[in-house]
Amino acid sequence: MDSFEWLNGYEVGFGLHHVDFSNTNRPRTPKYSAHFYYNVIKDNGFPTPDDEKMLYGHFRKDFLWSTATASYQIEGGWMSDGKGLSIWDKFAHTPLRVFDDDNGDVACDSYNKVEEDVAMLQQLKVTHYRFSISWPRVLPDGTTNHINEAGLNYYHRLVDALLAANIQPHITLYHWDLPQALQNVGGWENETIIAKFKDYTDLIFSRLGHKVKFWITINEPYNIANVGHGYGVAAPGISFRPGTLPYIVGHNLLKAHAEVWHLYDEKYRAKQKGIISITINSDWSEPRNPYKQEDIDAARRVVQFYIGWFAHPIFNGDYSDTMKTIIRERSLAAGLPKSRLPEFTPEEIQRIKGTYDYFGFNHYTTVLAFPVEYGNLQHYDADRGAGTIADRTYLDSGSSWLKISPFGFRKILNFIKEEYGNPPIIITENGVSERGPVDLNDIHRSYYYEKYINQVLKAYLLDGVDVRGYTAWSLMDNLEWATGFSERFGLFYVNQSDPKLPRVAKNSVKLYSTIISCNGFPDPALGPNDCLPEGKLTQITVTPVKFLGMKLSVSDAETGLNITFALLIVALFGILCSFSFCLFRRKKKLASNIVS
Ligand code: PNW
């Protein structure tokens, strides 16, 4: 416990327990480290925690294995063949909006590289490919007044090439590149967008629907609403009405999604026999201190304001009570006449509820939450009343917001099962980035995919979560929105300084295609398996570990540890020497005192 620390008095506490020296009873409170040390003693060391152990087993026979991209991030051809401008063309051409002023004018030039893109998919052996359609490429001014057949033809060529390679297209109808012409009349803030989105998707179903069985209406409504219209760091880059605009946009996104789901359901489903849903993204959130009720509550609010904002109306009906209550109370307390969160009519609640064929889910990372009081400030973060940080023991990635934390994946999949009535889930994105010098030996990515997909397997086999498919983000390095080409999520490397933009496989391609061939993780104890390279499960990945804040392989970390030990011994030796020297001098002094 904390105690009298010699020259430092009670200022410095070495204790596993905090002692309150201002209280005459001297109460002791365990610190987090006491809980930690208790576990070390209980476990007599450091056994691999259950949630980190590999589970061997397989996914459903008809499991869908996919990888994803989005139109603005890969296509280029920003003005080719009559394409109209999107809000991302405008945003990226505004100085200082995108890192290094990168833009998607050419990107990976996928508009001209159908063959190369399909070749990569074949190498991966995926069963599905998730890509998005650029609305202004097909409808340059956003409306069906003018259909750009040349643009539409690109998607025909891509879909035909996929089907010829026995790969099923999984099409996202809206992945953030709104026609600028529609933004000019208010974009997602203007309710008339709902009818426009319906017209556009009606056209796509009627032209491509006989070849496509998997659809996503909207990708990540959270990012469109809050990042694009609240924080303003994604197109259209609006940040001056953070208290109201994200909620208005979110409201229209939900209605637009529901209308398109009904359109497909009533007009196309019987004939085209596909499935359609929305893709919702969310981090998992843990309490910063698992022993503090305030932190537990904050973590719940973070999840309810993130995944719940959109999932609750679609899967359960209406916004969650948490969001409705908090936003109304904070709005009224600030003197506003009503809640900043718009209300659905009872008819609207019914119209939106149940508009899914599966739960499309994007997931990357886990955060730690704690309560934060924002006083009278009126915006999303203040409504949520929580701050988030990353656990410093998680491995880093190339993106500041993304820390490697596989266990959270299983937890949030279980949350979806419990909270939304065990819907079938297709994971529509999951992946990791790097930045800096190019290294095709991307062990962090192999590690990430192996560990995250294994958590999905645990959710499926051990917890009974109804997972139907998995999609790796991303097929290739591409324009990572406001961070440009500096953050690379690809299984394939795309050299942006070579005008031919060649695609080169990173090492993780082998790992991902092995998991696909095996449809999971075969038990090595069961002997050689045809799905594995050379028939056996030699370590498919190298485990990166963190050492003094650096990412190292296990052997490098061992070397580092040995060197540190050596230095420590030298240092200790030095301290001991000087200490005995002091003692010696003290003794000598004492002796001379006695003598004198
Ligand atoms: C998703 N965050 O966006 C998008 O759907 C992709 O287009 C994108 O490239 C991919 O994830 C990687 O970022 C996100 O800050 C962007 O938490 C940022 C966050 C989450 C998702």
Residues whose N, C-alpha, C, O or C-beta is under 5 A from the ligand:
A	BS01	PNW	A70 W401
